[in-house]
């Protein structure tokens, strides 16, 4: 049984909305938004456990464990089908058999929350979550009461979504595919009026065949920007510059190179954060301070400054908001300090992100021993596609600890990333690198050799077996 394309729509009258895959981070947030908007919400998932199960229970949203046709017994008016769901899913099959209207996650977000707002979409291979969080937080600081949906917990709000009364919706524009019935990127659904494009590199090897396919996705994005919209693009990236040239709307370039509309100069990274100056069209626009360390965060800030300036927000208001921005969870987040050892959690997994994050931490913690603990976990990082690129990604770490990844079962062994090979190549360059098969072995290693003043940067896009809390507990008990 296949879904009827004519039912891929929102019906005229909707009261009850059911979400397949409700316990995903984005889907759970969407459930909360829909309930806040007055809809009756239910859902199902095969992985029902905290913290999302607790969050949904707190909202009083019923969640059924497992995907079954009987979950639709109280026929919903609309079903939202999450990206995790496949065509053979028994509940998706039941949706098709019953002829229930359905939408994807990004279609629902667009139809129910972005419609009627000015859509500000942040896209790019790197920096989306931090940049969109900064944009939303600074809009709030400027009294604009924005709505947003972001892929990380924004510290200023304590959640990853907001329904604000203001005119703007900030969306983190993911290039990942939309659903099994729509293989186009999510960001095409978000009606962008102003779009930030931070970077374009190869990623998501599970859905993009090559770099050309990635570029084609971003070209599609640029082409849907309206003539009265705006593309704010990091023109220091030659691929971004090439794609931006195809826009039919005004392009505002930012970066460090001379001639950018918004140029970052006088960059300095210290233990307390990053300071820099922005020039606008060659004239000094303002001096800025951010708690977030690193060149990449200064560039992310420049993108947001360019957008806010276009929206009529003055430099002084922007500067005051940036100076108190608390960041995003899992982006250079200090999880704790025990016995003089600082434990940092970061989402970095792409080789470029790993390199930039460690560069920022090296500058912020100059004179301290920096230990990088890396878990290859994404569909791309567990493939050999980045095997060589990772060798140069850890240059700023004093010691590199790499965990054996959980293998992608559908890949032949010769196509899989090898942590042991990465460590061997790092050792061949004279680097202090260690390979461990399990998280428990990593904890035993760290517990036996960490000393006061060390900084441990734990890099993973997953939970990494709760290694952050376990390491802090280990240090506390030592």
TABELRA-V685273 format. One line per field, one symbol per residue. phi: phi as a letter, one per 40 degrees, with the letter a starting at -180 (. if undefined). Layout:
# TABELRA-V685273
phi = ???
This chain:
# TABELRA-V685273
phi = .bccdcccacccbbbbbbbcgcccdcccccdcccccchccbbaaacbbaccccccccccgccbccgbadccbdcdccabbbccccbdcdcccccdcccgcdabcdcccdcccbcdgbccbbbbhcbgcccccccccccccdcgcfccabbcaccdcbgabaabccccbbcbcccccccaccacccdccccfcbbbcbcabbcafccbbcacdccdcccccccccccdccabbbcccccccccccccccbdbbcbicccgcdbbcbfcabbdcibbabbbbfgbccibbbbccchdccccdccccdccccccgcccccccccccbccgbcgbfcccibbfgbcbbbacdacdcccccccccccccbdgbcbbcbbbcbcccccbcdbdccccccbdcccabbbccccccccccdccccbcccdcccccccgccbbbbcbccccccccccbcbdgcbbbcbacbcfffcccccccccccc
